[in-house]
Amino acid sequence: MTVTPTAIAGVLLLEPRIFEDSRGFFFESFNHAVFERAIGSPVSFVQDNQSHSRARVLRGLHYQVDKPQGKLVRVVRGAIWDVAVDIRRGSPTFGRSVAEELSAENRRQLWIPAGLAHGFLVLSESADVLYKATDSYSPAGERCIVWNDPDLAITWPLAGDPVVSAKDQQGMRFREASAS
């Protein structure tokens, strides 16, 4: 596995070693020991999630205040623009974001440690996204930062308006958000 650090400490782009031949391909999508060596700390995943979304759907920017979740995100069909925003007060990259294209074709994964907000935009006709989470979903602690907050100035590769849930449209501004 190739591990590439991003501009935010702890956020890592992971690229598996792929074995391809005339029959198809094989790769190890997750190996606990290899993953812990890559991130440099122990981790325990407690929940696996899957979402299916159509073109131009934008989900996020989500985080939890009571049970911050680390997320290992990958795409098994289609392509997304995956975004992580540092909301850790005191972090040297507080308020900065990083983004990577994840797709079934490039087989990349993004590790987003606890304490960051996460969102994605579907770039293909549809996308199936899988992610492992280090803590369980907490409706009471769930928060959302509005995707187009001018203070964050995230560049989303989008022409026109995205498809956003009613809940995400009500997301708060970054400066009002509760940090983990």
MOHULIN-V364812 format. One record per residue. PHI is phi in radians with two decimals (NA if undefined). PSI is psi in radians with two decimals (* if undefined). Layout:
# MOHULIN-V364812
PHI&PSI  PHI&PSI
This chain:
# MOHULIN-V364812
NA&2.38  -1.70&2.28  -2.03&2.14  -2.10&2.06  -1.17&2.67  -1.87&-3.03  -1.27&-0.15  -1.94&2.16  -0.95&2.28  1.64&-0.43  -1.45&2.13  -2.21&2.45  -1.68&2.17  -1.99&2.28  -2.19&2.03  -1.29&2.78  -1.41&2.18  -1.93&2.35  -1.92&1.97  -2.10&2.54  -2.69&-2.92  -1.12&-0.33  -1.45&-0.39  2.49&-2.38  -2.55&2.87  -2.50&2.45  -2.69&2.70  -1.50&1.94  -1.41&-0.42  -2.72&2.32  -2.41&2.03  -0.97&-0.86  -1.12&-0.77  -1.12&-0.73  -1.11&-0.80  -1.08&-0.66  -1.11&-0.70  -1.12&-0.72  -1.58&-0.23  1.36&0.35  -2.79&2.78  -1.22&2.61  -2.53&2.57  -2.30&2.10  -1.58&2.35  -2.03&-0.15  -2.67&2.40  -1.94&2.36  -2.16&2.65  -2.40&2.40  -2.27&2.60  -2.13&2.25  -2.44&2.66  -1.63&3.08  -0.94&2.45  1.21&0.13  -1.25&2.33  -2.10&2.12  -1.96&2.30  2.00&-3.09  -1.67&1.96  -1.78&2.62  -2.81&2.97  -2.22&2.37  -1.52&-0.53  -1.63&-0.49  -2.38&1.27  -0.98&2.38  -1.93&2.24  -1.41&2.50  -2.32&2.35  -1.91&1.92  -1.89&2.38  -2.59&2.82  -2.04&2.28  -1.86&-0.21  -2.65&2.29  1.52&-2.72  -2.62&2.55  -2.36&2.81  -1.81&1.87  -1.72&2.26  -2.18&2.37  -2.15&2.36  -2.10&2.23  -1.34&1.95  -1.98&0.34  -1.46&1.85  -1.02&2.38  1.60&-0.20  -1.28&2.46  -1.12&-0.29  -1.93&0.36  -0.93&2.24  1.49&-0.05  -1.66&2.75  -2.23&2.77  -2.29&2.67  -2.49&2.55  -2.48&2.54  -1.44&2.16  -1.99&2.39  -2.62&2.86  -1.10&-0.54  -1.29&-0.81  -1.50&-0.25  1.01&0.35  -1.29&2.74  -2.26&2.65  -2.10&2.20  -1.65&2.10  -2.06&1.87  -1.21&2.85  -1.00&2.52  1.76&0.06  -2.07&2.63  -1.52&2.65  -2.38&2.47  -2.73&2.89  -2.64&2.73  -2.08&2.30  -1.38&2.16  -1.67&-0.38  -1.77&-3.11  -1.02&-0.58  -2.80&2.93  -2.62&2.48  -1.94&2.08  -1.99&2.31  -2.01&2.42  -2.59&2.49  -1.61&2.48  -2.18&2.52  -1.50&-0.13  -2.54&2.85  -1.38&2.81  -1.16&2.37  -2.24&1.69  -0.97&-0.65  -1.20&-0.51  -1.72&-0.02  -1.22&2.39  -2.37&2.83  -2.49&2.30  -1.72&2.34  -1.05&2.39  -1.09&-0.50  -1.92&0.53  -1.00&2.15  -1.13&-0.45  -1.20&-0.52  -1.48&-0.57  0.87&0.83  -1.27&2.32  -1.59&1.82  -1.63&2.28  -1.33&1.40  -2.50&2.31  -1.85&2.10  1.56&-2.96  -1.52&2.51  -1.40&2.95  -1.64&2.00  -2.20&2.43  -1.14&2.76  -1.03&-0.69  -1.12&-0.78  -1.22&-0.51  -1.12&-0.44  -1.58&0.18  -0.97&2.64  -1.52&2.89  -1.25&2.66  -1.00&-0.76  -1.15&-0.33  -1.69&-0.17  -1.24&2.54  -1.45&2.15  -1.47&2.69  -1.38&*
